Amino acid sequence: MSATPHPYRRRRRTTRFLAAAAGVATVGALVAAMPASAGETGKKKPGHQKPGRYQDVQLLSFNDLHGNLEPPAGSSGRVTELQPDGTSKTIDAGGVEYLATHLRQAREGNKYSVTAAGGDMVGASPLISGLFHDEPTIEALNKLDLDVTSVGNHEFDEGAKELGRLQKGGCHPTDGCYVEGEKFKGADFPYLAANVLDEKTKKPILKPYWVWKKNGVKVGFIGVTLEDTPGVVSAEGVKGLKFKDEVETINKYAKELEKQGVKSVVALIHEGGLPASAAYNYDCDSPGAGDGISGPIVDIAKNVTPKVDALVTGHTHAAYACTINDPSGKPRMVTSAASFGRLYTDTTLTYDRWTGDIARTAVASANHVVTRTVPKATDMTELITKWNTLAAPIGNKPIGYISGDISNVGTESPIGDLIADAQLAYGKELDPETDLALMNPGGIRAPLTFAAKGTEGDGVVTYAEGFTVQPFANTVNLQSFTGAQLVQVLKEQVTGVNAASPKVLQISKGLTYTLDLTKAGADRVVTDSIKLNGAAIDPAATYRVATNSFLAGGGDGFTTLGQGTGDLVGDDDLAALEKYLLANSSATNPIAPPAADRITVVK
């Protein structure tokens, strides 16, 4: 049997059952010289007011919502805030009922306001959205008055055709319409995919750009996703598509917009950076412009044409609002609002009516917390209630019991250990010779929390909670590798495309090794420390390894995992977790959070 990732796996899982007031601002501003006439000003005449030279345009933005309509659980639903005395505190954040209120309040008094997003609005979504192919999230974004978004890598989880349906509307080709008499109408806003080309036509599969216009003010938006999308999405999801370089694409369309008379341009880029602090209000311009941020977005920002006035980014789920110099050496705003709807960014773009461009010295930007202390937006409450009612018969089913929070935080996380152990146990059912299991950290989307979310009771794990942790419906695959290949897989965590930002696989019980982050390159994985059940790995021996189908296809830069033999494809990964929890926990004997002590990390 082939280990090739199955197409539309989430659909198959779905079909089977259906027959996170604005917070303290992160300041990253170019406040050098705000034009004195900023705002809609001019001499008043009876009956009308002539616009002044400068017009402030409010740009509200967010990214990486991932279908989180309800407040995310555990650490996924909190943000860290630095305090004036140097300490930090955490704030509960997120949930579209609150995001809607915050955005609506922010727009009050701003006649020139546009709302944009940086991709991954859908995909890897909790049950309330994922079970229905993310139609609920598109409905919510329509109600949020989102004007435009770039695509992200997760928009391709179910392939380009499904993305097209989310844009244009129509009921699902297999599951049909979910509400009798209601046809899904699609997104009111354009998805932009400037660097995603159809391999046959060589043209973008969706619009490359969009222009916002109001009373003579014009701002163009160009949307791209990361060029490496094929490396982080299953092969079936990107079949027939070509992903072009982000910088080249943005520069190309910025020229095209200029030819059309649009000189104010914002790039929506689903690629991001890593600030030196996890606090949303960390000043990443200290001590100098962009000094406190690293990652792919830095090189992108330094090379995107100066014709672009601001960059709204995403993908890393980090929070920042800082300046990075453009190729001409001029500071330019680069922002990201973390993930899961926990923050939004408020950027002021001062438009010069005389030149048609943004006065860059007057750009100011800040991130704000989507606190849960504001009134809920009633239209969002109604939307959530509607879809939760439809999902309840499936989502409320208990699938296990835990004695405490099982966190998804850390190089090795307790939830990562649990999932790897579940896949090892399932692998042994398929083939008793299975030796170990490996799980990609990006496939783990949330923790399991002890506190009850609904009426299920504390410590009860529901199917909906399990779905939120593992929403991709990858299959559990078995492959055989030599010991030398297994060592190479572990080295690939910190080399190649993962060299700058290691992707540390979560490992099943019995596998242990040392990760020495004080060393460089492949040496960070200490070869002599790699042991299975206390014995050193034999380079010539054969080991049977369980992974999910994404990893088995070589995803996340683990090319060696795509070279296994003796492929055997099992059920989906959530089914494996459910089976493990049901077999190893009960109301009177719940599973304790794993110790996360299999990898010894030296820093």
C-alpha positions in Angstrom: 0.0 0.0 0.0 1.2 3.5 -0.8 2.3 6.0 1.9 1.3 8.9 -0.4 -0.9 11.3 1.6 -4.6 10.7 0.8 -6.5 13.5 -0.9 -9.1 15.4 1.1 -8.6 13.4 4.2 -10.6 15.8 6.3 -13.5 15.3 4.0 -13.3 11.5 4.5 -13.3 11.9 8.2 -16.2 14.4 8.0 -18.2 12.2 5.7 -17.9 9.3 8.0 -19.6 11.2 10.8 -22.1 13.1 8.7 -24.0 10.5 6.5 -8.4 33.3 21.6 -11.1 46.7 25.1 -7.9 47.0 23.0 -4.8 46.0 25.0 -1.6 47.9 25.7 -0.1 48.7 22.4 3.0 47.1 20.9 4.7 50.2 19.6 6.7 50.0 16.4 6.2 53.4 14.8 7.9 55.7 12.4 6.6 58.7 14.2 9.3 61.0 13.0 7.3 63.6 11.2 3.5 63.4 11.3 2.2 65.9 8.7 0.4 68.7 10.5 -2.6 68.4 8.2 -3.2 64.7 8.7 -6.8 63.8 8.7 -9.6 64.8 6.4 -9.2 68.6 6.5 -9.8 71.5 4.2 -11.7 74.7 4.0 -15.4 74.3 4.8 -17.9 75.4 2.3 -21.7 75.3 2.7 -22.8 71.7 2.1 -19.5 70.0 1.8 -15.9 69.9 3.0 -12.9 69.8 0.6 -10.5 67.1 1.5 -7.1 68.2 2.7 -3.7 67.0 1.3 -3.2 64.3 3.9 -5.7 61.6 4.8 -5.2 59.1 7.6 -6.2 55.6 6.5 -6.8 53.0 9.3 -5.5 49.6 8.4 -6.8 46.9 10.8 -5.2 43.5 10.3 -4.8 40.0 11.8 -3.5 36.6 10.6 -3.6 32.9 11.3 -7.1 32.7 12.6 -7.2 28.9 11.7 -11.0 28.7 12.2 -10.8 29.6 15.9 -14.3 30.9 16.3 -14.5 30.1 20.0 -11.9 31.3 22.5 -8.9 28.9 22.1 -8.1 26.6 25.0 -5.1 26.8 27.4 -1.9 28.7 26.3 -3.3 29.0 22.8 -5.9 31.4 24.2 -3.5 33.7 26.1 -1.0 36.4 25.3 2.0 37.6 27.3 2.2 41.3 28.2 5.4 43.0 29.4 4.8 45.3 32.4 6.6 48.7 33.1 8.6 47.1 35.9 10.0 44.4 33.7 7.7 41.6 34.8 5.1 40.0 32.5 1.6 38.8 32.9 -0.7 36.7 30.7 -4.1 37.8 29.4 -6.9 35.6 28.2 -7.6 36.5 24.5 -9.4 35.5 21.4 -12.8 34.4 20.2 -14.6 36.0 17.2 -17.4 37.2 19.5 -14.8 39.5 21.1 -12.7 40.1 17.9 -15.8 41.4 16.2 -16.5 43.8 19.1 -12.9 45.1 19.2 -12.7 45.7 15.4 -16.1 47.4 15.4 -15.0 49.7 18.3 -11.7 50.4 16.6 -13.5 51.5 13.4 -15.7 54.0 15.2 -14.9 57.5 14.0 -12.6 56.3 11.2 -14.3 56.9 7.9 -11.3 55.6 6.0 -10.8 52.1 7.4 -9.8 48.9 5.7 -9.5 45.5 7.3 -7.0 43.0 5.8 -5.6 39.6 6.8 -2.3 37.7 6.3 -3.5 34.2 5.5 -4.4 30.9 7.2 -7.9 32.1 8.0 -8.9 28.5 7.6 -7.3 25.1 7.9 -6.1 23.2 11.0 -9.4 24.4 12.5 -11.3 23.2 15.5 -14.3 20.9 15.0 -16.9 23.7 14.9 -15.3 24.9 11.6 -13.2 22.0 10.4 -16.1 19.5 10.4 -17.9 21.7 7.9 -15.0 22.4 5.6 -14.5 25.8 7.2 -17.7 27.3 5.9 -18.5 28.7 9.4 -15.2 30.6 9.4 -15.9 32.2 6.0 -19.3 33.2 7.3 -17.7 34.8 10.4 -15.1 36.7 8.3 -17.9 38.1 6.2 -19.6 39.3 9.4 -16.3 40.8 10.5 -16.3 42.9 7.4 -12.9 41.6 6.3 -12.0 43.4 3.1 -9.1 41.3 1.7 -6.7 38.5 2.7 -3.7 36.7 1.2 -3.9 32.9 1.0 -1.7 31.0 3.5 -0.4 27.5 3.3 -3.4 26.0 5.2 -5.8 27.4 2.6 -4.4 24.5 0.5 -5.0 21.7 3.0 -8.0 20.5 0.9 -6.6 21.6 -2.5 -7.1 24.5 -4.9 -10.6 23.4 -5.9 -11.9 23.6 -2.4 -10.2 27.0 -1.9 -12.0 28.1 -5.0 -15.3 27.0 -3.5 -14.6 28.9 -0.3 -14.0 32.0 -2.5 -16.9 31.6 -4.9 -19.5 29.6 -2.8 -21.5 26.5 -3.5 -22.2 23.5 -1.4 -19.5 20.9 -0.8 -19.3 18.4 -3.7 -19.5 15.4 -1.5 -21.1 16.5 1.8 -23.6 18.9 0.2 -25.3 21.7 2.0 -25.2 21.6 5.8 -28.3 23.7 6.5 -31.4 22.8 4.6 -32.4 25.6 2.2 -29.1 27.4 2.7 -26.5 27.4 -0.1 -23.0 28.4 1.0 -22.4 31.8 -0.6 -18.6 32.0 -0.2 -16.3 34.8 0.8 -17.5 38.4 0.4 -13.8 39.4 0.3 -11.1 38.5 -2.2 -8.5 35.9 -1.4 -5.2 37.0 -3.1 -2.7 34.5 -4.4 -0.2 36.4 -6.6 2.5 33.8 -6.3 0.4 30.7 -6.7 0.2 29.7 -10.3 -1.7 27.0 -12.2 1.1 24.8 -13.7 -0.8 24.6 -17.0 -1.9 28.2 -17.5 1.0 29.8 -15.7 -1.4 32.3 -14.2 -2.4 33.0 -10.6 -5.2 30.7 -9.4 -6.9 33.7 -7.7 -6.6 37.5 -7.9 -3.0 38.7 -7.4 -4.0 42.1 -6.0 -7.0 44.2 -5.1 -7.4 48.0 -4.8 -9.3 49.7 -1.9 -10.8 53.0 -3.0 -12.6 55.8 -1.1 -13.1 59.4 -2.1 -10.0 59.5 -4.3 -7.8 57.6 -1.9 -6.4 54.3 -3.4 -4.5 51.6 -1.6 -3.4 48.5 -3.4 -3.0 45.1 -1.7 -0.8 42.3 -3.0 -1.2 38.9 -1.4 1.3 36.0 -1.4 2.0 32.9 0.6 5.3 31.4 1.5 7.2 29.9 -1.5 7.8 26.8 0.5 4.1 26.0 0.8 4.6 22.6 -0.9 7.0 21.7 2.0 4.4 22.3 4.7 1.3 21.0 3.0 0.4 17.4 1.8 1.3 16.8 -1.8 -2.3 16.3 -2.8 -3.2 19.8 -1.5 -0.7 21.5 -3.9 -1.1 19.2 -6.9 -0.9 21.1 -10.2 0.3 24.3 -8.5 3.6 26.2 -8.7 4.6 28.6 -5.9 6.8 31.5 -6.9 9.3 33.6 -5.0 7.6 36.1 -2.6 9.8 39.1 -3.3 9.9 38.7 -7.1 6.1 38.4 -7.2 5.4 41.4 -5.0 7.8 43.6 -6.9 6.2 42.6 -10.2 2.7 43.5 -9.1 3.8 46.7 -7.3 5.1 47.9 -10.7 1.8 46.8 -12.3 -0.2 48.7 -9.7 2.0 51.8 -10.2 1.2 51.7 -14.0 -2.5 51.8 -13.0 -1.9 54.9 -10.9 -1.9 53.1 -7.6 1.2 54.3 -5.6 0.2 53.3 -2.1 0.7 49.5 -1.7 0.4 47.1 1.2 1.8 43.5 0.9 0.0 40.7 2.6 2.6 38.0 3.1 2.0 34.7 4.7 5.5 34.3 5.9 6.9 35.8 9.1 9.5 36.5 11.7 10.6 35.5 15.2 10.8 38.4 17.7 13.3 38.1 20.5 10.5 38.1 23.1 7.1 36.3 23.1 5.5 39.3 24.7 3.1 41.0 22.2 4.2 44.5 23.3 8.0 43.8 23.0 9.8 46.6 21.2 11.5 44.8 18.4 13.0 48.1 17.2 15.2 48.2 20.3 18.0 49.2 20.1 17.6 49.8 16.3 15.1 49.3 13.5 14.3 45.6 13.3 17.1 44.5 15.6 14.8 42.5 17.7 13.4 40.2 15.0 14.8 37.4 12.9 13.5 34.8 10.5 12.5 34.7 6.8 10.5 38.0 6.9 13.6 40.0 7.5 15.3 39.2 4.2 11.9 39.5 2.4 11.3 43.0 3.9 14.8 44.1 3.0 14.3 43.1 -0.6 10.6 44.0 -1.4 10.6 47.2 -3.5 10.2 50.6 -1.8 7.0 51.0 -3.8 5.4 48.9 -1.0 4.6 51.0 2.0 3.8 48.3 4.7 4.0 44.6 5.2 1.2 42.6 7.0 2.7 39.2 7.7 1.9 35.8 9.4 2.7 32.1 9.5 5.0 32.1 12.6 2.1 32.9 14.9 4.3 35.6 16.5 3.4 39.2 17.5 5.4 42.2 16.3 5.0 45.7 14.9 8.4 47.0 14.0 10.3 48.6 11.2 12.8 47.0 8.8 14.6 49.1 6.3 13.6 48.7 2.6 16.2 48.4 -0.2 16.6 52.2 -0.2 17.4 52.2 3.5 14.1 53.8 4.5 12.2 52.3 7.5 9.1 50.4 6.7 6.4 48.9 9.0 6.2 45.1 9.3 3.5 43.6 11.5 2.0 40.3 12.7 -0.9 39.8 15.1 0.1 36.4 16.6 -2.6 33.8 15.8 -6.1 32.5 16.6 -7.7 35.9 16.8 -5.9 36.9 20.0 -4.6 40.2 18.7 -5.3 42.7 15.9 -3.0 45.3 14.5 -4.1 49.0 14.1 -1.9 50.8 11.6 -2.3 54.4 10.5 -1.2 55.0 6.9 -1.1 58.7 6.1 -2.1 59.1 2.4 -0.8 62.1 0.5 -3.5 63.1 -2.0 -1.0 65.2 -4.0 1.4 62.3 -4.7 -1.0 59.4 -4.3 1.5 57.7 -2.0 1.9 57.0 1.7 3.9 59.5 3.8 6.1 56.9 5.4 7.5 59.1 8.1 3.9 59.2 9.5 3.2 55.5 9.6 2.4 54.3 13.1 1.3 50.8 14.2 0.4 48.8 17.3 -0.9 45.4 18.3 -3.9 45.3 20.6 -5.2 42.4 22.7 -8.6 40.9 21.8 -9.6 40.8 25.5 -12.7 38.9 26.6 -13.8 41.8 28.9 -15.8 43.5 26.2 -19.4 42.6 25.2 -19.8 39.7 22.9 -21.0 40.4 19.4 -24.5 38.9 19.3 -24.3 38.0 15.6 -21.2 36.0 16.3 -22.8 34.3 19.2 -25.7 33.3 17.0 -23.3 31.9 14.4 -21.4 29.9 16.9 -24.6 28.5 18.4 -25.9 27.5 15.0 -22.8 25.5 14.1 -22.2 24.1 17.5 -25.7 22.7 17.5 -24.9 20.9 14.2 -21.6 19.6 15.5 -22.8 18.6 19.0 -23.8 15.0 18.3 -20.2 14.3 17.2 -18.2 16.8 19.2 -19.6 16.0 22.7 -18.7 12.3 22.6 -16.2 11.5 25.4 -13.0 9.8 24.1 -10.8 9.7 27.2 -9.9 11.1 30.7 -6.9 13.1 31.9 -5.8 14.1 35.4 -4.4 17.5 34.4 -3.6 19.9 31.6 -1.6 18.2 28.8 0.4 21.1 27.4 1.6 21.7 23.8 4.4 24.0 25.0 8.1 23.2 24.9 10.7 21.6 22.6 9.3 18.3 23.7 5.7 18.7 24.9 3.5 16.4 27.0 0.8 16.3 24.3 3.5 15.5 21.7 4.6 12.5 23.8 1.0 11.4 24.2 0.3 11.5 20.4 3.6 9.7 19.6 2.7 7.0 22.1 -0.8 6.7 20.6 0.7 6.2 17.2 3.2 3.7 18.4 0.4 1.7 20.0 -1.7 1.8 16.9 1.4 0.9 14.8 1.9 -2.2 16.8 -1.7 -3.2 16.1 -1.0 -2.9 12.4 2.4 -4.6 12.7 3.8 -6.0 16.0 7.3 -5.2 14.8 6.7 -1.4 15.0 9.6 0.1 17.1 8.8 3.8 17.5 6.7 6.7 16.3 7.6 10.3 15.2 5.1 13.2 15.2 5.6 16.6 13.6 5.2 19.5 16.1 3.2 21.6 13.5 0.5 18.9 13.4 -0.3 19.5 17.1 -2.6 22.5 17.2 -3.7 22.8 20.8 -3.3 21.4 24.3 -5.8 19.2 26.2 -7.1 21.1 29.2 -8.4 19.5 32.4 -11.1 22.1 33.0 -14.4 21.3 31.2 -15.2 23.4 28.2 -18.9 22.6 28.3 -21.1 20.2 30.3 -18.8 17.1 29.9 -17.1 17.5 33.3 -13.5 18.3 34.3 -10.9 15.8 33.0 -13.1 14.5 30.2 -11.6 14.7 26.7 -14.3 15.1 24.1 -14.0 14.3 20.4 -14.2 18.0 19.6 -11.2 18.6 21.9 -9.3 15.8 20.2 -10.2 17.2 16.8 -8.8 20.6 17.8 -5.5 19.0 18.8 -5.3 16.9 15.5 -7.5 18.4 12.8 -5.7 17.3 9.7 -7.0 13.7 9.3 -3.6 12.4 8.2 -3.3 8.7 8.2 -0.9 6.8 10.4 1.7 5.2 8.1 4.3 2.5 8.8 7.6 2.4 7.0 10.9 0.6 7.5 14.3 2.5 7.8 17.8 1.6 8.5 19.4 2.8 11.7 21.5 5.1 9.7 18.4 6.6 8.1 16.7 7.0 11.4 19.7 9.0 12.7 19.6 11.1 9.6 15.9 11.9 10.2 16.8 13.2 13.6 19.6 15.3 12.1 17.1 16.8 9.6 15.4 18.4 12.6 18.3 20.9 12.7 19.7 21.0 9.2 18.6 21.9 5.7 15.4 23.9 5.7 15.2 23.4 9.4 18.7 24.7 10.2 17.6 28.3 11.2 14.4 27.2 13.0 14.6 23.6 14.2 11.5 21.4 13.9 11.9 19.0 16.8 9.9 15.8 16.2 7.8 14.5 19.1 8.9 10.9 20.0 7.4 7.8 21.5 8.4 6.2 24.7 11.7 4.3 24.6 13.4 6.6 22.2 15.9 9.0 23.9 18.7 11.4 22.8 20.4 14.7 23.6 19.8 17.9 21.6 22.7 20.2 22.2 21.7 23.7 21.1 25.1 25.1 21.9 26.6 23.2 18.9 26.1 24.0 15.2 24.4 22.1 12.4 23.8 18.4 12.5 26.1 18.1 15.6 23.2 19.5 17.6 21.7 16.0 17.6 24.3 14.0 19.6 24.6 10.8 17.6 26.1 8.7 20.5 23.1 9.6 22.7 20.4 8.2 20.4 19.0 5.1 22.0 16.0 2.9 21.7 14.9 1.2 24.9 18.4 1.8 26.3 20.3 0.3 23.3 22.3 2.3 20.8 20.9 2.6 17.3 22.5 0.0 15.0 23.1 1.8 11.6 22.7 -1.5 9.7 19.6 -2.7 11.5 16.0 -2.2 10.3 13.5 -0.2 12.3 9.7 0.0 11.8 8.5 3.6 12.2 5.1 5.0 12.6 4.5 8.6 11.3 1.5 10.5 9.9 1.1 10.6 6.1 2.4 14.2 6.0 5.8 13.2 7.4 5.7 9.9 5.4 5.6 12.1 2.3 8.8 14.0 3.3 6.9 17.0 4.7 8.6 19.7 6.9 12.0 19.1 5.3 12.2 15.4 6.5 13.2 14.1 3.1 14.6 10.8 4.5 11.1 10.0 5.8 9.9 10.0 2.2 12.4 7.1 1.4 11.0 4.4 3.7 10.1 0.9 2.5 7.4 -1.6 3.3 4.7 1.1 3.4 1.5 0.3 5.3 -1.3 2.9 5.6 -3.7 2.8 8.5 -6.6 4.8 9.8 -6.4 8.6 10.5 -4.3 10.0 13.4 -7.2 11.2 15.5 -8.7 7.7 15.4 -5.4 6.4 16.8 -5.4 9.0 19.6 -9.1 8.2 20.4 -8.3 4.5 20.5 -5.3 5.0 22.8 -7.2 7.3 25.2 -10.2 4.9 25.5 -7.8 1.9 26.1 -5.6 3.7 28.7 -7.9 5.9 30.7 -11.2 5.9 32.6 -13.1 8.3 34.8 -11.5 6.6 37.9 -8.1 6.1 36.3 -7.3 9.1 34.1 -4.1 9.5 32.1 -1.5 11.7 33.8 0.3 14.3 31.6 3.6 12.7 30.3 6.8 14.0 31.8 8.3 15.2 28.4 11.7 13.9 29.5 12.7 11.9 26.4 14.8 14.6 24.8 17.6 16.1 26.9 18.0 19.7 25.7 21.3 21.5 26.3 21.1 25.3 25.9 
